[in-house]
Amino acid sequence: MSTETDALAPAAGYPVRVEGELSEQLSRWLWLVKWLLAIPHYVVLWFLWIVYLLLSIAALVAILVTRRYPRGIFDFNVGVLRWSWRVAFYSYGALGTDRYPPFSLQDAPDYPARLHVEYPGELSRGKALVKWWLLAIPHYLVVGVFLGGFHTGTSAQDYGLIAVLMLIVGVSLLFAGRYPAGLFNLAMGANRWVLRVAAYASLMTDAYPPFRLDQGARERIPAPVDVGS
């Protein structure tokens, strides 16, 4: 494993690490057409997510038999999450950079958005059967708010918190030429929560996602507790 990937790996805390560095210079208008520029990624990701779902079923069977998540499937599925996060960071998940995302499942140390999931040891057979639908229900409710959980009485359109934040950010870029730092930190916290739940529901870890909005570009590693002598 590369040094860069090791540097991103969680040394403590939750085993899913999500980071994103806000670019200093962002175009005032490019966000208006990123939906168009990102179409090639959306097409590829559509097929990748189909494979992701099928491989997740295979991983479930493997966990029930061996208590292990097959490493090849794990690396592929983490790659799909990583690719999706880069595209979301570039487009309407964060609008954090104007650098076009690479077409790759591998970690890109020089790209401002990165994701790492620590490979688990033995996994619980019992949790594998229930965590993706039953145990994760409270988190699904929160994720629904972030991605689209508000319904109007006259429209079926969903307005998630992240979408609302990105609309405000886009207007700020267009007219003021700046990205409000507070909104970036909030968007990172929401995306980090979503990706933690995605990894948990995909059986990549037995560690239950924290009910915590960890904001900011980089995850904070909890300081060791001094219990005294």
N, C-alpha and C positions, 0 to 999 in steps of 0.2 A: 504494500500500500504506500502511496506517495506521502512525502512529508507534509504537503499542503493539506491532504485529506486528513492526516493525523492531527494537524493543527485545528481542524474544524471539529473533530470528533469530540463528543461530550465527555469531559473529564469528570463531571459530576452533574447532578440534576437529571432532567428528563433525557432519555436516549434519542430523541429526535431533535436535531439542531437546525434551526432556520435563521438565516442571516441575510441582510440586504443593506447595501451602502447607497445612500441617496447621492446621486450625481450632483456635482456643484453647478454645472451648466445644463439646463433643460430648455428645449425649444418651447416657445410660446404656443405654437400652433400644431406641432407634430402629433400631439395626443388626439387631435381631431381625426386623424387618418390611421392611427395605429391598428384599428379594427381591420383595416384593409391590408396593411403591411403584415399583420400577424396571420393572415389566412393560411399561408403554407404551413405554418406551425399547427394551426387548428386542424387542418386536414390530417397531418401525420399523427397528431395526438389522438384524434378520433380512433384511428386504427390501433394505436398503441394501447389505448385504454380498453379496447375490446380484448386484446391479448392479456392485458393486466388482470382483467376480471377472470378470464379463463385460467390463468396461472394461479390466481389467488385460490380458486377452487381446488386446483391440484395441490397447492401448499397446505390447504386445510386437511386434505386426505393424508398428506405426508406427516403432518403434525399429529394426527390421530394415530398413525401407525408408529412413527419413530420419535415423536415429541421434538422434532427438528424442522426448521424451515429450510428447505433446500437452498443452498447458497446461490446457485445459478439463478433460480427464480427470484430470490431475495434481491440480488444485485440488479436484475432487470427491472423489478417493480420499484425499487428505490430510484433507479434511473428515470422511470416515467414520472415519478413524483418530482424529481429534481428538474426535469425538462419542463414540466407543467409550472413549477414555481418560477423558473426563469422567464417563461412567457408571461405569466401573471404579473411579475415584477415589472417587466417592460411595458405591458399593456394596462388593462384596467383593474388589475389586482392591487397595484401600488403606484404605477406611473413613475417609478423611481429612477429610471434611466432611459436614455435614448439609444443606447448601444443595442444593436440587434442581437437577439439570443442565438447561440450556436445550435445547430441541429445535432444534438449529441445526448446520449444517456449518461455519459461520463461527467465527473466533476470538472468544472472549468474554474481553476483557482483565480484567474484574472477577471472573471465576470463578477459584477457587483451583487448578484444574488446566488446564494449557495444553500445546499441542503445536505444533511448527513443523517443517516439512521444507523445506530450502533447495532451490529449483528448480534442477535440474542443467542443464549445458550439453549438449554432445554425449555420448552414452552408447555404450558398446561393444556392437557387434552380437554378438560372440562371447560376452561375459559374459551378455547378455540371454537367451541360449539355455541357459545352464548354472547361473547363480548361484542361481536360485530353487529348484533341486532338488539339484544336486550340490555347488556351493560352500558352500551354506548348511547342509549336513548336520551339521557339528560344532556349529553354533549351535542347530539343531533339537534336538539331544540335551540341551543346556543348558536350552532353553526348555521341553522336556518335563519336566524336573525342576521348573521354576518353576510350570508350569501343570497338571501332572498326569503324573508319570512313575513313581510308585511303585505296584506291584501286590502285593496280598496273595495268599497261596496259596488263600484261601477266598472271595475276593470280586474282582469285576472293577472295583470302585470305585478310581478314581485319587485319590491324595492329593498334590497339588502343594505346593511350599514356600509359595507365596503363600496358598493356602487354609489351611494349618496356621498361618501367621502371623496371618491374620485371625481364626481361631478363638481364638487366644491374646489378640489385641487385644480381641475382643468380650467375653471373660470378664473381662479387666482393666477395660474400661469398665463392665461390669455391676456388678462388686463393688467396684472401687476408684475408679471415676469418672475414670480417666486413661488416656491412650494412651502406652505406653512409647516414648520417643523413639528408642531403638535399633531397635525393630521397625519404626517408620515409615521410618527411613533405609534399612533392609534391604529393605523392601517397595518403596520407590521405586527402589532399584537394580535389583531384579528386574524391575519393570514397565518401566523404562527400557531394559533389555536386550531384553525381549520386543518393544517397539515399534520399536527400532532394527532388529531382525531382520525384523519385519513390513514395514517400509519397504524394506529391502534386497531381500527376497524378492519384493516387489511392483514391483521394477525402478525405484524412485524415485531410486536412487543407485548408483553403481559403487563407492563407498567401502565397503570391507569392515568390518562392525561389529567394534569392539574386544572382545577377551575380557577385559572389565574390568567389575567391579560398581561403577558410579559411584553411590554412595549420596548421600542427602540431598535436600532439597527442590529445590534449584537445581543445575544442572550447573556444574561448575567449569571455567572457561576456562583452558587451560594457560598458564602464565606464559612470556613470551618468554625465550629463552636468550641470555645475554650471552656472546658469543664473544670479547669483548675487542677491542682495537684491532689 
